[in-house]
Amino acid sequence: MRIKVAIVEDNFESAEVLQRYLKKYSRENNIIIDVFSFQDGDEIVNFYEAKFDIILLDIEMKRMDGMSAAKKIREFDKDVTIIFITNMPQYAIKGYEVKALSYLLKPVPYFAFSQEMNSSLERVKQKRESHILVTTDEGIIKINIFDIFYIETMKHYLIIHSRDGEFKSRTSMKKMEDELKEGSFFRSNSCYLVNMDEVTGVKGDYVIINNENLKISRPRKKEFMEALASHFGGKL
C-alpha cells in the first residue's frame, strides 16, 4: 500500500518528530508513505491539490491557523483525512466543523500517533474501495460511488449523474451493476439504476432523487419498494 501524507507544522522540531514517526510507522507496517511538508496553513491552501490521503495539521500557526486552513481544504477536498496536532484541545474539539478524524496532543507519543494512523488507514482503504473507474470519451475518470445520484441508459451510452456533474460512458448497465454491487443501488426500471441513499421520496410511479422524478416501471415496482423499505429499515 502507498499513501500520501502532508505535514503542516510551523515548528521545525515538531515537524521532525512527525517525519520520524512516519518513517517508523512505514517500516513497522510495510507501507510506502510519501511525505509532503508545509510550514504554514497558507502554504498548503494556496494551489491546493486533492492528492493527499492524510493531513497532519497543526492548529496554531502564524499566517493561517489550522482550523482556517482545514475549512479552506474542505472546499476542495471532502475526502481527505485530517488529524489536528495541538497543545490546545479546547480548539481541537471543534474539529467536527471540518470533519476532522481526531486530534493528537503535543508532545505526541508514538503509541498515540500509531493508533491514529491505524484508524486513518482504515478510512483510506474504505474510501479507495468506494471508487470506481469509468471510461468516457475523454478518458478514464475516478468516481466516488457515494457521489452518484443515479445512472441512466441512453441509446448506446450510460449517463452517470453525480454531484460532480454528468459523465457519459459506453459501459453496459450490467457491468455497472456489478461494479456497484457493494453499494446501495437498485433498478427502478430498465433505464435507471438509482442510489437508494439519495432517494428523498416516492410519488406515485416516480422515485425522487436530487429533485428529479424518475419512473418506476410497473413490473419492478413491488420489488423496488421492498428494496427501498429494507434499505431504510422499515415499511413504506
Helices and strands as residue ranges (DSSP letters): E 2-8, H 12-29, E 32-38, H 41-45, E 54-58, H 66-76, E 81-86, H 89-92, G 93-98, E 102-105, H 110-129, E 131-136, E 139-144, G 145-147, E 148-154, E 157-162, E 165-169, H 173-179, E 185-189, E 192-195, G 196-198, E 199-203, E 206-209, E 212-215, H 218-231
